[in-house]
Amino acid sequence: MDKVIWFFGPSGAGKTTLANKFSAHCQGKNIKTVILDGDIVRQGICKNLGFTKEDRNENIRRIAEVCKLMLQVKITPIVAAITPYKSHIELVTEIIGQDRLLLIYVNSPIEVCEKRDPKQLYQLARKGIIKNFTGISDVYENTGGEYVEINTADLNVNESFNDLLKKIESVF
């Protein structure tokens, strides 16, 4: 597969869960993948970045550039990153190229994401302990553009994954 698979959506929507299931599915088809999870990337190549708009832009830019390099060596990058601004989707598309990018919007209302939140990040953001938190003290823009949407609010993990596979079977 000669594409970057980019899962985006609010914290707690299920991006990482779907990315992991998709990676396992690909590996079962002998497709080499690497998952670039936003939380993990911030512990390494982006650990010097905060959550200002400028730092978020740089975080997304770095992830996209790494993906571009992986494509050159025939590895399928699977990204799970909030990607909160429309400009982020535009930047990712510019760096990677629309023909080599599959955007998957993992959609779930903030109320549902808060209930799933194992790290209590939403609670900390509502108390003001975490600043610039997407969906609470920072915006999550309607991204527009071309993407596959998976609504995880009413579906369990397996149902969401099966919905994803149905929607991308022509690409995959």
C-alpha positions in Angstrom: 0.0 0.0 0.0 1.5 3.3 -1.1 -0.5 5.6 1.3 -0.4 7.3 4.6 -3.4 6.3 6.7 -4.1 9.3 9.0 -6.7 8.9 11.7 -7.8 12.2 13.2 -10.4 13.4 15.7 -10.8 14.4 19.3 -9.0 12.8 22.3 -10.9 9.7 23.3 -12.7 9.2 20.0 -10.9 5.9 19.2 -8.1 6.9 16.8 -5.4 4.8 18.4 -7.6 1.8 18.9 -8.6 1.8 15.2 -5.1 2.5 14.1 -3.8 -0.5 16.1 -6.5 -2.8 14.6 -5.8 -1.5 11.1 -2.1 -2.1 11.5 -2.7 -5.7 12.7 -5.0 -6.2 9.7 -2.4 -4.8 7.3 0.4 -6.9 8.8 -1.8 -10.0 8.3 -1.7 -9.1 4.6 2.2 -8.7 4.7 2.0 -4.9 4.6 4.7 -3.3 6.7 3.3 -0.6 8.9 4.4 1.8 11.6 2.0 3.5 13.9 2.8 7.1 14.7 0.5 7.9 17.7 0.3 11.5 18.6 1.0 10.9 22.3 4.0 8.7 21.6 5.5 11.1 19.0 5.3 13.9 21.6 7.5 11.8 23.9 10.3 11.7 21.2 10.7 13.8 18.0 8.2 16.4 19.3 9.0 16.4 23.0 10.2 20.0 22.8 6.7 21.2 21.6 3.8 22.4 23.7 0.2 22.9 22.7 0.2 26.4 21.3 -1.1 26.7 17.8 2.4 27.2 16.5 3.7 24.1 18.4 0.7 22.0 17.2 1.5 23.1 13.6 5.1 22.0 14.0 4.0 18.7 15.6 1.8 17.9 12.6 4.4 19.0 10.1 7.0 16.7 11.7 4.7 13.7 11.7 3.8 14.3 8.0 7.5 14.6 7.0 8.3 11.3 8.8 5.4 9.7 7.0 6.8 10.9 3.7 10.1 9.3 4.4 8.5 6.0 5.4 6.7 5.9 2.1 10.0 6.1 0.3 11.1 2.8 2.0 7.8 1.0 1.4 6.4 1.3 4.9 2.8 2.2 5.4 2.6 4.9 8.1 -0.5 4.8 10.2 -1.0 8.1 12.2 -3.3 8.6 15.1 -3.2 12.3 15.9 -5.9 14.8 17.0 -5.1 17.2 14.0 -7.5 19.9 15.3 -7.2 22.6 12.6 -8.3 22.7 9.0 -4.9 24.1 8.2 -3.3 20.9 9.6 -5.2 18.8 7.1 -4.1 21.2 4.3 -0.5 21.0 5.5 -0.5 17.2 5.7 -2.0 17.0 2.2 0.6 19.4 0.9 3.5 17.5 2.3 2.3 14.0 1.5 0.2 14.6 -1.5 -3.5 13.9 -1.8 -3.0 10.8 -3.9 -0.8 9.2 -1.2 -3.0 10.1 1.8 -6.1 8.5 3.3 -7.7 10.7 5.9 -10.0 9.0 8.4 -12.0 11.2 10.7 -12.8 9.3 13.9 -15.9 11.2 15.0 -17.4 11.1 18.5 -19.0 13.9 20.5 -16.9 15.5 23.2 -19.4 14.2 25.8 -18.8 10.6 24.7 -15.0 11.2 24.6 -15.0 12.5 28.1 -16.8 9.4 29.4 -14.1 7.2 27.7 -11.2 9.3 29.0 -8.9 6.9 30.9 -6.3 9.6 31.6 -8.8 12.1 32.9 -7.5 14.7 30.5 -10.9 16.3 30.0 -11.4 16.6 33.7 -8.0 18.3 34.0 -8.7 20.6 31.1 -12.1 21.6 32.6 -10.3 22.5 35.9 -7.8 24.6 33.9 -4.8 22.3 34.8 -4.3 21.5 31.1 -4.3 24.5 28.8 -5.1 24.6 25.1 -7.0 21.3 25.3 -8.8 20.5 22.1 -12.6 20.6 22.5 -12.4 22.4 25.9 -10.1 25.4 25.9 -9.1 25.2 22.2 -11.2 24.6 19.1 -11.7 21.5 17.0 -12.4 22.9 13.6 -14.6 21.2 11.0 -11.9 20.0 8.7 -13.7 19.9 5.4 -12.0 18.2 2.6 -12.1 14.6 1.5 -12.0 12.0 4.3 -13.7 8.8 5.4 -15.8 9.3 8.5 -16.2 6.7 11.2 -18.6 7.6 14.0 -17.5 5.7 17.1 -20.1 7.1 19.5 -22.7 4.4 18.7 -20.5 1.6 17.5 -18.2 -0.8 19.5 -14.6 -1.2 18.4 -15.3 -4.2 16.1 -18.3 -2.5 14.5 -16.3 0.7 14.0 -13.4 -1.3 12.4 -15.8 -3.2 10.1 -17.3 0.1 9.1 -13.9 1.4 8.3 -12.9 -1.7 6.2 -16.2 -1.4 4.2 -15.6 2.3 3.5 -12.0 1.9 2.4 -12.1 -1.4 0.5 -11.7 0.3 -2.8 -8.4 1.8 -1.6 -7.1 -1.1 0.3 
